[in-house]
Amino acid sequence: VSSISGTMGNAGQANYASGKAAVVGLTRTLAKEWGQFKVNVNAVAFGFVETRLTAAKEDGATFEKGDVSIDLGIPEQMRSLATMMIPLGRAATPEEAAGGVFILCTPWSNFVHGQVLNVTGGSFAGMTS
């Protein structure tokens, strides 16, 4: 599993983006190495997906470990800007994100190999409004 951050980069997330870029490179390398054994190797790169980590920071979700409390989420203004980058106009649900993984597990994708399937709502297309 990768992220569009692995191919587009993401300001302030050099560690995350470089890790996801490594997944893309590993996917393409393993596809070349394992194709001869009839093993399909692909990755799914997600865009903005609604999770507890991407919910509005203003919702007040926190993660607590011992005496430390960490606020979770993204400020609503940033969420709005991120949504403007998605032609479908919204973040994916977890179920929609899982659809990308599911399709690669079906016989219909038997000849899909060495690919990165972007499940992004079209966000590579740029701003919509």
MMTF fields as JSON, N, C-alpha, C and O atoms, coordinates in Angstrom:
{
  "mmtfVersion": "1.0.0",
  "mmtfProducer": "UNKNOWN",
  "numBonds": 515,
  "numAtoms": 516,
  "numGroups": 129,
  "numChains": 1,
  "numModels": 1,
  "chainsPerModel": [1],
  "groupsPerChain": [129],
  "chainIdList": ["A"],
  "bondAtomList": [4, 2, 8, 6, 12, 10, 16, 14, 20, 18, 24, 22, 28, 26, 32, 30, 36, 34, 40, 38, 44, 42, 48, 46, 52, 50, 56, 54, 60, 58, 64, 62, 68, 66, 72, 70, 76, 74, 80, 78, 84, 82, 88, 86, 92, 90, 96, 94, 100, 98, 104, 102, 108, 106, 112, 110, 116, 114, 120, 118, 124, 122, 128, 126, 132, 130, 136, 134, 140, 138, 144, 142, 148, 146, 152, 150, 156, 154, 160, 158, 164, 162, 168, 166, 172, 170, 176, 174, 180, 178, 184, 182, 188, 186, 192, 190, 196, 194, 200, 198, 204, 202, 208, 206, 212, 210, 216, 214, 220, 218, 224, 222, 228, 226, 232, 230, 236, 234, 240, 238, 244, 242, 248, 246, 252, 250, 256, 254, 260, 258, 264, 262, 268, 266, 272, 270, 276, 274, 280, 278, 284, 282, 288, 286, 292, 290, 296, 294, 300, 298, 304, 302, 308, 306, 312, 310, 316, 314, 320, 318, 324, 322, 328, 326, 332, 330, 336, 334, 340, 338, 344, 342, 348, 346, 352, 350, 356, 354, 360, 358, 364, 362, 368, 366, 372, 370, 376, 374, 380, 378, 384, 382, 388, 386, 392, 390, 396, 394, 400, 398, 404, 402, 408, 406, 412, 410, 416, 414, 420, 418, 424, 422, 428, 426, 432, 430, 436, 434, 440, 438, 444, 442, 448, 446, 452, 450, 456, 454, 460, 458, 464, 462, 468, 466, 472, 470, 476, 474, 480, 478, 484, 482, 488, 486, 492, 490, 496, 494, 500, 498, 504, 502, 508, 506, 512, 510],
  "bondOrderList": [1, 1, 1, 1, 1, 1, 1, 1, 1, 1, 1, 1, 1, 1, 1, 1, 1, 1, 1, 1, 1, 1, 1, 1, 1, 1, 1, 1, 1, 1, 1, 1, 1, 1, 1, 1, 1, 1, 1, 1, 1, 1, 1, 1, 1, 1, 1, 1, 1, 1, 1, 1, 1, 1, 1, 1, 1, 1, 1, 1, 1, 1, 1, 1, 1, 1, 1, 1, 1, 1, 1, 1, 1, 1, 1, 1, 1, 1, 1, 1, 1, 1, 1, 1, 1, 1, 1, 1, 1, 1, 1, 1, 1, 1, 1, 1, 1, 1, 1, 1, 1, 1, 1, 1, 1, 1, 1, 1, 1, 1, 1, 1, 1, 1, 1, 1, 1, 1, 1, 1, 1, 1, 1, 1, 1, 1, 1, 1],
  "groupList": [{"groupName": "VAL", "atomNameList": ["N", "CA", "C", "O"], "elementList": ["N", "C", "C", "O"], "formalChargeList": [0, 0, 0, 0], "bondAtomList": [1, 0, 2, 1, 3, 2], "bondOrderList": [1, 1, 2], "singleLetterCode": "V", "chemCompType": "L-PEPTIDE LINKING"}, {"groupName": "SER", "atomNameList": ["N", "CA", "C", "O"], "elementList": ["N", "C", "C", "O"], "formalChargeList": [0, 0, 0, 0], "bondAtomList": [1, 0, 2, 1, 3, 2], "bondOrderList": [1, 1, 2], "singleLetterCode": "S", "chemCompType": "L-PEPTIDE LINKING"}, {"groupName": "ILE", "atomNameList": ["N", "CA", "C", "O"], "elementList": ["N", "C", "C", "O"], "formalChargeList": [0, 0, 0, 0], "bondAtomList": [1, 0, 2, 1, 3, 2], "bondOrderList": [1, 1, 2], "singleLetterCode": "I", "chemCompType": "L-PEPTIDE LINKING"}, {"groupName": "GLY", "atomNameList": ["N", "CA", "C", "O"], "elementList": ["N", "C", "C", "O"], "formalChargeList": [0, 0, 0, 0], "bondAtomList": [1, 0, 2, 1, 3, 2], "bondOrderList": [1, 1, 2], "singleLetterCode": "G", "chemCompType": "PEPTIDE LINKING"}, {"groupName": "THR", "atomNameList": ["N", "CA", "C", "O"], "elementList": ["N", "C", "C", "O"], "formalChargeList": [0, 0, 0, 0], "bondAtomList": [1, 0, 2, 1, 3, 2], "bondOrderList": [1, 1, 2], "singleLetterCode": "T", "chemCompType": "L-PEPTIDE LINKING"}, {"groupName": "MET", "atomNameList": ["N", "CA", "C", "O"], "elementList": ["N", "C", "C", "O"], "formalChargeList": [0, 0, 0, 0], "bondAtomList": [1, 0, 2, 1, 3, 2], "bondOrderList": [1, 1, 2], "singleLetterCode": "M", "chemCompType": "L-PEPTIDE LINKING"}, {"groupName": "ASN", "atomNameList": ["N", "CA", "C", "O"], "elementList": ["N", "C", "C", "O"], "formalChargeList": [0, 0, 0, 0], "bondAtomList": [1, 0, 2, 1, 3, 2], "bondOrderList": [1, 1, 2], "singleLetterCode": "N", "chemCompType": "L-PEPTIDE LINKING"}, {"groupName": "ALA", "atomNameList": ["N", "CA", "C", "O"], "elementList": ["N", "C", "C", "O"], "formalChargeList": [0, 0, 0, 0], "bondAtomList": [1, 0, 2, 1, 3, 2], "bondOrderList": [1, 1, 2], "singleLetterCode": "A", "chemCompType": "L-PEPTIDE LINKING"}, {"groupName": "GLN", "atomNameList": ["N", "CA", "C", "O"], "elementList": ["N", "C", "C", "O"], "formalChargeList": [0, 0, 0, 0], "bondAtomList": [1, 0, 2, 1, 3, 2], "bondOrderList": [1, 1, 2], "singleLetterCode": "Q", "chemCompType": "L-PEPTIDE LINKING"}, {"groupName": "TYR", "atomNameList": ["N", "CA", "C", "O"], "elementList": ["N", "C", "C", "O"], "formalChargeList": [0, 0, 0, 0], "bondAtomList": [1, 0, 2, 1, 3, 2], "bondOrderList": [1, 1, 2], "singleLetterCode": "Y", "chemCompType": "L-PEPTIDE LINKING"}, {"groupName": "LYS", "atomNameList": ["N", "CA", "C", "O"], "elementList": ["N", "C", "C", "O"], "formalChargeList": [0, 0, 0, 0], "bondAtomList": [1, 0, 2, 1, 3, 2], "bondOrderList": [1, 1, 2], "singleLetterCode": "K", "chemCompType": "L-PEPTIDE LINKING"}, {"groupName": "LEU", "atomNameList": ["N", "CA", "C", "O"], "elementList": ["N", "C", "C", "O"], "formalChargeList": [0, 0, 0, 0], "bondAtomList": [1, 0, 2, 1, 3, 2], "bondOrderList": [1, 1, 2], "singleLetterCode": "L", "chemCompType": "L-PEPTIDE LINKING"}, {"groupName": "ARG", "atomNameList": ["N", "CA", "C", "O"], "elementList": ["N", "C", "C", "O"], "formalChargeList": [0, 0, 0, 0], "bondAtomList": [1, 0, 2, 1, 3, 2], "bondOrderList": [1, 1, 2], "singleLetterCode": "R", "chemCompType": "L-PEPTIDE LINKING"}, {"groupName": "GLU", "atomNameList": ["N", "CA", "C", "O"], "elementList": ["N", "C", "C", "O"], "formalChargeList": [0, 0, 0, 0], "bondAtomList": [1, 0, 2, 1, 3, 2], "bondOrderList": [1, 1, 2], "singleLetterCode": "E", "chemCompType": "L-PEPTIDE LINKING"}, {"groupName": "TRP", "atomNameList": ["N", "CA", "C", "O"], "elementList": ["N", "C", "C", "O"], "formalChargeList": [0, 0, 0, 0], "bondAtomList": [1, 0, 2, 1, 3, 2], "bondOrderList": [1, 1, 2], "singleLetterCode": "W", "chemCompType": "L-PEPTIDE LINKING"}, {"groupName": "PHE", "atomNameList": ["N", "CA", "C", "O"], "elementList": ["N", "C", "C", "O"], "formalChargeList": [0, 0, 0, 0], "bondAtomList": [1, 0, 2, 1, 3, 2], "bondOrderList": [1, 1, 2], "singleLetterCode": "F", "chemCompType": "L-PEPTIDE LINKING"}, {"groupName": "ASP", "atomNameList": ["N", "CA", "C", "O"], "elementList": ["N", "C", "C", "O"], "formalChargeList": [0, 0, 0, 0], "bondAtomList": [1, 0, 2, 1, 3, 2], "bondOrderList": [1, 1, 2], "singleLetterCode": "D", "chemCompType": "L-PEPTIDE LINKING"}, {"groupName": "PRO", "atomNameList": ["N", "CA", "C", "O"], "elementList": ["N", "C", "C", "O"], "formalChargeList": [0, 0, 0, 0], "bondAtomList": [1, 0, 2, 1, 3, 2], "bondOrderList": [1, 1, 2], "singleLetterCode": "P", "chemCompType": "L-PEPTIDE LINKING"}, {"groupName": "CYS", "atomNameList": ["N", "CA", "C", "O"], "elementList": ["N", "C", "C", "O"], "formalChargeList": [0, 0, 0, 0], "bondAtomList": [1, 0, 2, 1, 3, 2], "bondOrderList": [1, 1, 2], "singleLetterCode": "C", "chemCompType": "L-PEPTIDE LINKING"}, {"groupName": "HIS", "atomNameList": ["N", "CA", "C", "O"], "elementList": ["N", "C", "C", "O"], "formalChargeList": [0, 0, 0, 0], "bondAtomList": [1, 0, 2, 1, 3, 2], "bondOrderList": [1, 1, 2], "singleLetterCode": "H", "chemCompType": "L-PEPTIDE LINKING"}],
  "groupTypeList": [0, 1, 1, 2, 1, 3, 4, 5, 3, 6, 7, 3, 8, 7, 6, 9, 7, 1, 3, 10, 7, 7, 0, 0, 3, 11, 4, 12, 4, 11, 7, 10, 13, 14, 3, 8, 15, 10, 0, 6, 0, 6, 7, 0, 7, 15, 3, 15, 0, 13, 4, 12, 11, 4, 7, 7, 10, 13, 16, 3, 7, 4, 15, 13, 10, 3, 16, 0, 1, 2, 16, 11, 3, 2, 17, 13, 8, 5, 12, 1, 11, 7, 4, 5, 5, 2, 17, 11, 3, 12, 7, 7, 4, 17, 13, 13, 7, 7, 3, 3, 0, 15, 2, 11, 18, 4, 17, 14, 1, 6, 15, 0, 19, 3, 8, 0, 11, 6, 0, 4, 3, 3, 1, 15, 7, 3, 5, 4, 1],
  "groupIdList": [1, 2, 3, 4, 5, 6, 7, 8, 9, 10, 11, 12, 13, 14, 15, 16, 17, 18, 19, 20, 21, 22, 23, 24, 25, 26, 27, 28, 29, 30, 31, 32, 33, 34, 35, 36, 37, 38, 39, 40, 41, 42, 43, 44, 45, 46, 47, 48, 49, 50, 51, 52, 53, 54, 55, 56, 57, 58, 59, 60, 61, 62, 63, 64, 65, 66, 67, 68, 69, 70, 71, 72, 73, 74, 75, 76, 77, 78, 79, 80, 81, 82, 83, 84, 85, 86, 87, 88, 89, 90, 91, 92, 93, 94, 95, 96, 97, 98, 99, 100, 101, 102, 103, 104, 105, 106, 107, 108, 109, 110, 111, 112, 113, 114, 115, 116, 117, 118, 119, 120, 121, 122, 123, 124, 125, 126, 127, 128, 129],
  "secStructList": [7, 3, 3, 6, 2, 2, 2, 2, 7, 7, 6, 6, 7, 2, 2, 2, 2, 2, 2, 2, 2, 2, 2, 2, 2, 2, 2, 2, 2, 2, 2, 2, 2, 2, 4, 4, 4, 6, 7, 7, 7, 7, 3, 3, 3, 3, 7, 1, 5, 7, 7, 6, 6, 6, 1, 5, 4, 4, 4, 7, 7, 3, 3, 3, 3, 6, 6, 3, 3, 3, 3, 7, 1, 5, 7, 2, 2, 2, 2, 2, 2, 2, 2, 2, 6, 7, 6, 6, 1, 1, 7, 5, 7, 2, 2, 2, 2, 2, 2, 2, 2, 2, 2, 2, 6, 1, 4, 4, 4, 6, 6, 7, 7, 1, 7, 3, 3, 3, 3, 1, 6, 6, 4, 4, 4, 7, 7, 7, 7],
  "xCoordList": [0.849, 0.0, 0.888, 1.812, 0.596, 1.369, 0.432, -0.663, 0.858, 0.102, 0.5, 1.595, -0.396, -0.005, 1.14, 1.829, 1.349, 2.511, 3.812, 4.834, 3.777, 4.967, 5.351, 6.495, 4.419, 4.724, 4.666, 5.297, 3.92, 3.779, 4.576, 4.845, 4.958, 5.562, 4.485, 3.345, 4.843, 3.896, 4.684, 5.432, 4.519, 5.268, 5.097, 3.986, 6.204, 6.171, 6.147, 6.104, 6.175, 6.114, 7.18, 6.884, 8.404, 9.491, 9.655, 9.885, 9.539, 9.702, 8.599, 8.879, 7.361, 6.224, 6.294, 6.15, 6.518, 6.558, 7.693, 7.515, 8.856, 9.976, 9.73, 10.132, 9.085, 8.742, 7.762, 7.907, 6.766, 5.784, 6.395, 6.0, 7.348, 8.064, 8.867, 8.991, 9.406, 10.141, 9.218, 9.634, 7.975, 7.009, 6.765, 6.668, 6.667, 6.469, 7.66, 7.473, 8.864, 10.063, 10.165, 10.522, 9.855, 9.884, 8.859, 9.143, 7.671, 6.62, 7.095, 6.942, 7.658, 8.094, 9.285, 9.393, 10.173, 11.323, 10.88, 11.304, 10.025, 9.546, 8.732, 8.757, 8.011, 7.252, 8.19, 7.886, 9.324, 10.3, 10.95, 11.219, 11.201, 11.868, 10.932, 11.348, 9.678, 8.771, 7.8, 7.1, 7.741, 6.851, 7.129, 6.201, 8.403, 8.766, 8.189, 8.073, 7.829, 7.235, 5.713, 5.058, 5.161, 3.71, 3.127, 1.985, 3.919, 3.46, 3.201, 4.11, 1.966, 1.627, 1.995, 1.703, 2.633, 3.014, 2.492, 2.847, 1.652, 1.075, 0.994, 1.162, 0.741, 0.518, -0.734, -1.142, -1.324, -2.442, -1.978, -1.487, -2.136, -1.751, -3.017, -3.765, -3.236, -4.433, -4.192, -3.072, -5.261, -5.271, -5.878, -5.565, -6.736, -7.375, -8.496, -9.491, -8.33, -9.316, -9.769, -8.944, -11.08, -11.625, -11.25, -11.675, -10.459, -10.109, -10.08, -10.302, -9.814, -9.726, -8.539, -8.539, -7.527, -6.366, -6.606, -5.919, -7.58, -7.853, -9.15, -9.558, -9.801, -11.013, -10.646, -9.468, -11.643, -11.39, -10.767, -11.271, -9.683, -9.002, -9.965, -9.883, -10.868, -11.837, -12.807, -13.496, -12.87, -13.74, -13.219, -13.965, -11.948, -11.399, -10.906, -10.737, -10.668, -10.151, -8.713, -7.919, -8.397, -7.043, -6.563, -7.353, -5.258, -4.611, -3.869, -3.093, -4.105, -3.464, -2.607, -3.024, -1.404, -0.462, 0.187, 0.984, -0.163, 0.348, -0.142, -1.344, 0.784, 0.443, 0.418, 0.174, 0.666, 0.753, -0.553, -1.089, -1.049, -2.254, -1.906, -1.394, -2.187, -1.877, -3.187, -4.023, -3.351, -4.535, -4.423, -3.378, -5.504, -5.537, -6.335, -7.141, -6.103, -6.911, -6.186, -5.023, -6.915, -6.412, -7.297, -8.52, -6.709, -7.544, -8.539, -8.207, -9.749, -10.827, -10.447, -10.825, -9.715, -9.299, -8.417, -8.554, -7.523, -6.658, -7.463, -7.195, -8.442, -9.308, -10.065, -10.21, -10.546, -11.273, -10.37, -10.781, -9.135, -8.187, -7.876, -7.792, -7.705, -7.421, -8.585, -8.378, -9.797, -10.982, -11.083, -11.554, -10.642, -10.667, -9.752, -9.938, -8.776, -7.84, -8.395, -7.773, -9.554, -10.148, -11.317, -12.322, -11.219, -12.313, -13.661, -14.704, -13.658, -14.931, -15.467, -16.599, -14.667, -15.158, -15.226, -15.835, -14.613, -14.673, -13.591, -13.001, -13.344, -12.419, -13.103, -14.33, -12.304, -12.835, -13.28, -12.749, -14.249, -14.587, -13.595, -12.981, -13.43, -12.559, -13.003, -12.171, -14.313, -14.823, -14.43, -14.084, -14.482, -14.072, -12.581, -12.153, -11.8, -10.357, -10.074, -9.21, -10.796, -10.605, -10.945, -10.431, -11.801, -12.163, -10.967, -10.92, -10.005, -8.793, -7.998, -7.451, -7.936, -7.243, -8.038, -7.474, -9.352, -10.214, -10.08, -9.935, -10.13, -10.088, -8.794, -8.793, -7.694, -6.429, -6.402, -5.511, -7.369, -7.46, -8.391, -8.579, -8.974, -9.916, -9.235, -8.175, -9.839, -9.284, -9.246, -8.472, -10.061, -10.096, -8.797, -8.548, -7.981, -6.72, -5.515, -4.389, -5.742, -4.637, -3.499, -2.359, -3.788, -2.732, -2.278, -1.518, -2.746, -2.286, -1.042, -1.093, 0.079, 1.348, 2.317, 2.497, 2.935, 3.918, 3.297, 3.959, 2.038, 1.313, 1.08, 1.076, 0.889, 0.455, -0.932, -1.078, -1.943, -3.327, -3.618, -3.608, -3.875, -4.165, -5.648, -6.486, -5.968, -7.345, -7.438, -7.274, -7.709, -7.561, -8.759, -8.738, -9.791, -10.894, -10.493, -11.176, -9.369, -8.89, -8.01, -7.813, -7.477, -6.754, -5.511, -4.995, -5.003, -3.88, -4.292, -3.439, -5.589, -6.074, -5.944, -6.004, -5.769, -5.592, -6.848, -7.838, -6.791, -7.885, -9.158, -9.113, -10.294, -11.578, -12.364, -13.271, -12.048, -12.806, -11.962, -12.429],
  "yCoordList": [-1.179, 0.0, 1.234, 1.352, 2.146, 3.371, 4.564, 4.438, 5.69, 6.932, 7.807, 7.666, 8.715, 9.637, 10.527, 11.127, 10.621, 11.366, 10.733, 11.412, 9.446, 8.754, 9.105, 8.886, 9.646, 10.049, 11.561, 12.097, 12.247, 13.697, 14.46, 15.648, 13.801, 14.507, 15.197, 15.324, 15.64, 16.335, 17.204, 16.692, 18.508, 19.444, 19.098, 18.852, 19.084, 18.804, 17.33, 16.972, 16.471, 15.032, 14.291, 13.303, 14.763, 14.133, 12.668, 11.824, 12.364, 10.972, 10.085, 8.992, 10.535, 9.758, 9.604, 8.501, 10.717, 10.684, 9.806, 9.062, 9.884, 9.059, 7.585, 6.727, 7.28, 5.888, 5.322, 4.181, 6.112, 5.658, 5.588, 4.741, 6.463, 6.372, 5.079, 4.467, 4.67, 3.403, 2.23, 1.273, 2.294, 1.231, 1.152, 0.057, 2.3, 2.323, 1.677, 0.843, 2.046, 1.455, -0.031, -0.797, -0.445, -1.865, -2.64, -3.74, -2.071, -2.721, -2.972, -4.077, -1.971, -2.11, -3.055, -3.791, -3.035, -3.945, -5.389, -6.274, -5.63, -7.0, -7.515, -8.71, -6.628, -7.052, -7.589, -8.592, -6.935, -7.405, -8.71, -9.58, -8.847, -10.055, -11.257, -12.38, -11.043, -12.148, -12.477, -13.487, -11.647, -11.938, -13.29, -13.995, -13.66, -14.949, -16.14, -17.24, -15.907, -16.973, -16.86, -17.526, -16.016, -15.797, -15.197, -15.478, -14.373, -13.663, -12.213, -11.511, -11.775, -10.383, -9.511, -9.852, -8.393, -7.445, -6.073, -5.549, -5.496, -4.178, -3.442, -4.04, -2.164, -1.359, -0.521, -0.256, -0.116, 0.818, 2.077, 2.017, 3.216, 4.502, 5.292, 5.677, 5.521, 6.243, 7.74, 8.21, 8.472, 9.914, 10.203, 9.527, 11.195, 11.627, 10.647, 10.558, 9.918, 8.943, 9.359, 9.695, 9.34, 9.686, 8.614, 7.463, 9.002, 8.124, 8.974, 10.183, 8.366, 9.157, 10.112, 11.136, 9.784, 10.661, 11.838, 12.855, 11.708, 12.791, 13.521, 14.4, 13.175, 13.883, 15.323, 15.652, 16.161, 17.556, 17.624, 17.022, 18.351, 18.522, 19.137, 18.866, 19.96, 20.624, 19.635, 19.989, 18.4, 17.384, 16.934, 16.343, 17.206, 16.931, 15.517, 15.125, 14.734, 13.375, 13.44, 14.271, 12.56, 12.521, 11.085, 10.141, 10.95, 9.671, 9.861, 10.805, 8.969, 9.112, 7.904, 6.758, 8.19, 7.139, 7.623, 8.562, 6.977, 7.411, 8.81, 9.072, 9.708, 11.097, 12.003, 13.203, 11.444, 12.25, 12.151, 11.063, 13.3, 13.365, 14.088, 15.207, 13.439, 14.005, 14.273, 13.381, 15.509, 15.857, 15.238, 15.321, 14.618, 13.997, 14.871, 15.702, 14.673, 15.33, 16.422, 16.734, 16.99, 18.035, 19.263, 19.132, 20.453, 21.656, 21.752, 21.446, 22.176, 22.206, 23.01, 22.635, 24.096, 24.89, 24.06, 24.153, 23.258, 22.399, 21.282, 20.907, 20.754, 19.716, 20.273, 19.595, 21.507, 22.137, 22.321, 22.072, 22.757, 22.916, 21.575, 21.484, 20.538, 19.207, 18.715, 18.119, 18.962, 18.538, 19.262, 18.688, 20.517, 21.272, 20.653, 20.887, 19.874, 19.232, 17.927, 17.316, 17.507, 16.236, 16.526, 17.085, 16.167, 16.43, 15.854, 16.425, 14.745, 14.21, 15.007, 14.785, 15.935, 16.886, 16.414, 17.079, 15.28, 14.772, 13.733, 13.23, 13.426, 12.343, 11.003, 10.915, 9.975, 8.615, 8.079, 8.468, 7.195, 6.441, 5.281, 4.915, 4.706, 3.531, 2.395, 1.665, 2.251, 1.2, 1.455, 0.523, 2.712, 3.044, 2.81, 2.329, 3.144, 2.907, 1.414, 0.999, 0.614, -0.836, -1.418, -2.475, -0.745, -1.221, -1.367, -2.281, -0.472, -0.567, -1.819, -2.45, -2.174, -3.404, -4.611, -5.573, -4.549, -5.669, -6.025, -7.196, -5.019, -5.309, -6.014, -6.837, -5.698, -6.372, -7.813, -8.584, -8.169, -9.545, -10.409, -11.587, -9.845, -10.59, -11.119, -10.626, -12.119, -12.644, -11.604, -11.757, -10.55, -9.529, -8.731, -8.026, -8.836, -8.09, -9.009, -8.624, -10.217, -11.173, -10.671, -11.107, -9.765, -9.269, -7.863, -7.22, -7.4, -6.125, -6.443, -7.231, -5.832, -6.229, -5.052, -4.37, -4.822, -3.752, -2.366, -1.381, -2.287, -1.023, -0.441, -1.152, 0.863, 1.559, 2.107, 3.021, 1.543, 1.956, 3.135, 2.992, 4.296, 5.496, 5.553, 5.644, 5.499, 5.613, 6.992, 7.145, 8.0, 9.392, 10.28, 11.468, 9.739, 10.597, 11.548, 12.538, 11.237, 12.059, 13.218, 14.149, 13.191, 14.365, 14.72, 15.824, 13.848, 14.22, 15.289, 15.974, 15.434, 16.386, 17.84, 18.741, 18.092, 19.46, 20.027, 19.323, 21.319, 21.968, 21.989, 22.069, 21.916, 21.866, 23.157, 23.403, 23.984, 25.243, 26.303, 27.423],
  "zCoordList": [0.0, 0.0, 0.0, 0.805, -0.91, -1.024, -0.872, -0.323, -1.35, -1.264, -2.441, -2.985, -2.836, -3.895, -3.429, -4.253, -2.132, -1.623, -2.098, -2.199, -2.389, -2.865, -4.285, -4.684, -5.062, -6.432, -6.62, -7.531, -5.771, -5.895, -4.845, -5.024, -3.752, -2.632, -1.811, -2.257, -0.62, 0.239, 1.209, 2.042, 1.102, 1.945, 3.421, 3.89, 4.136, 5.567, 5.912, 7.089, 4.911, 5.16, 4.362, 3.69, 4.437, 3.682, 4.061, 3.194, 5.339, 5.775, 5.211, 4.719, 5.275, 4.782, 3.261, 2.734, 2.563, 1.097, 0.589, -0.375, 1.227, 0.762, 1.055, 0.268, 2.157, 2.456, 1.442, 1.004, 1.068, 0.082, -1.317, -2.117, -1.621, -2.898, -2.957, -4.018, -1.825, -1.769, -2.078, -2.73, -1.618, -1.914, -3.42, -3.975, -4.083, -5.537, -6.239, -7.125, -5.86, -6.461, -6.201, -7.096, -4.984, -4.633, -5.451, -5.924, -5.619, -6.412, -7.838, -8.36, -8.455, -9.85, -9.977, -10.957, -8.996, -9.019, -8.83, -9.573, -7.835, -7.599, -8.775, -9.07, -9.448, -10.631, -11.699, -12.346, -11.889, -12.883, -12.446, -13.274, -11.162, -10.672, -10.582, -10.868, -10.19, -9.901, -11.022, -10.948, -12.063, -13.185, -13.81, -14.206, -13.902, -14.504, -13.737, -14.277, -12.473, -11.66, -11.61, -10.808, -12.468, -12.571, -11.294, -10.93, -10.621, -9.427, -9.82, -10.263, -9.657, -9.949, -8.758, -7.612, -9.038, -7.994, -8.394, -9.45, -7.55, -7.785, -6.457, -5.393, -6.525, -5.323, -5.529, -6.659, -4.438, -4.463, -3.749, -2.622, -4.41, -3.828, -3.518, -4.417, -2.25, -1.828, -1.818, -1.617, -2.04, -1.851, -0.483, 0.496, -0.42, 0.823, 1.166, 0.447, 2.259, 2.727, 4.121, 4.97, 4.358, 5.676, 6.696, 6.59, 7.673, 8.796, 10.055, 9.991, 11.181, 12.417, 12.369, 13.053, 11.567, 11.456, 10.517, 10.611, 9.608, 8.662, 8.972, 8.213, 10.067, 10.481, 10.843, 10.984, 10.991, 11.353, 12.744, 13.692, 12.85, 14.138, 15.159, 16.357, 14.657, 15.527, 16.175, 17.132, 15.666, 16.269, 17.624, 18.405, 17.918, 19.24, 19.479, 20.634, 18.433, 18.628, 19.145, 18.705, 20.075, 20.638, 20.752, 20.77, 20.828, 21.111, 22.419, 22.572, 23.354, 24.656, 24.967, 24.801, 25.419, 25.826, 27.113, 27.112, 28.191, 29.485, 29.798, 29.775, 30.091, 30.415, 29.192, 29.317, 28.016, 26.798, 26.014, 25.803, 25.591, 24.768, 23.467, 23.487, 22.345, 21.031, 20.299, 20.149, 19.848, 19.066, 17.679, 17.034, 17.229, 15.907, 14.948, 15.367, 13.681, 12.668, 11.92, 12.179, 10.984, 10.102, 10.303, 10.337, 10.437, 10.564, 9.405, 8.26, 9.717, 8.722, 7.48, 6.37, 7.643, 6.486, 5.548, 4.328, 6.106, 5.286, 4.629, 3.488, 5.346, 4.763, 3.562, 2.545, 3.683, 2.577, 1.364, 0.231, 1.608, 0.502, -0.155, -1.379, 0.659, 0.113, -0.738, -1.795, -0.282, -1.024, -2.366, -3.348, -2.411, -3.674, -4.722, -5.916, -4.299, -5.231, -5.808, -6.677, -5.33, -5.756, -6.697, -6.257, -7.969, -8.896, -8.453, -8.772, -7.732, -7.246, -6.063, -5.634, -5.528, -4.54, -3.102, -2.264, -2.8, -1.422, -1.223, -2.179, 0.028, 0.365, 0.128, 0.096, -0.036, -0.187, 1.169, 2.209, 1.142, 2.35, 2.451, 1.449, 3.622, 3.727, 2.801, 2.264, 2.62, 1.74, 0.288, -0.438, -0.131, -1.497, -1.688, -2.738, -0.689, -0.762, -0.879, -1.652, -0.115, -0.151, -1.519, -1.884, -2.274, -3.603, -4.526, -5.349, -4.392, -5.204, -4.908, -5.813, -3.642, -3.247, -3.727, -4.249, -3.543, -3.916, -5.394, -5.745, -6.251, -7.692, -8.089, -9.006, -7.407, -7.718, -7.213, -7.57, -6.392, -5.881, -6.721, -6.416, -7.768, -8.595, -9.856, -10.241, -10.499, -11.75, -12.868, -13.813, -12.785, -13.834, -13.893, -14.87, -12.869, -12.886, -13.07, -12.752, -13.579, -13.738, -14.623, -14.463, -15.55, -16.436, -16.041, -16.766, -14.902, -14.344, -13.538, -12.593, -13.909, -13.293, -13.274, -14.282, -12.125, -12.001, -11.989, -12.319, -11.613, -11.665, -10.272, -9.267, -10.252, -9.046, -9.361, -10.172, -8.717, -8.929, -8.01, -6.787, -8.596, -7.817, -7.487, -8.384, -6.214, -5.735, -5.089, -3.879, -5.936, -5.509, -5.822, -5.502, -6.431, -6.851, -7.966, -8.227, -8.626, -9.729, -9.309, -10.091, -8.104, -7.597, -8.39, -8.221, -9.244, -10.106, -11.11, -11.676, -11.331, -12.326, -11.874, -12.711, -10.593, -10.1, -9.469, -9.274, -9.152, -8.425, -9.258, -10.485, -8.57, -9.258, -9.12, -9.914, -8.143, -7.99, -7.34, -7.132]
}
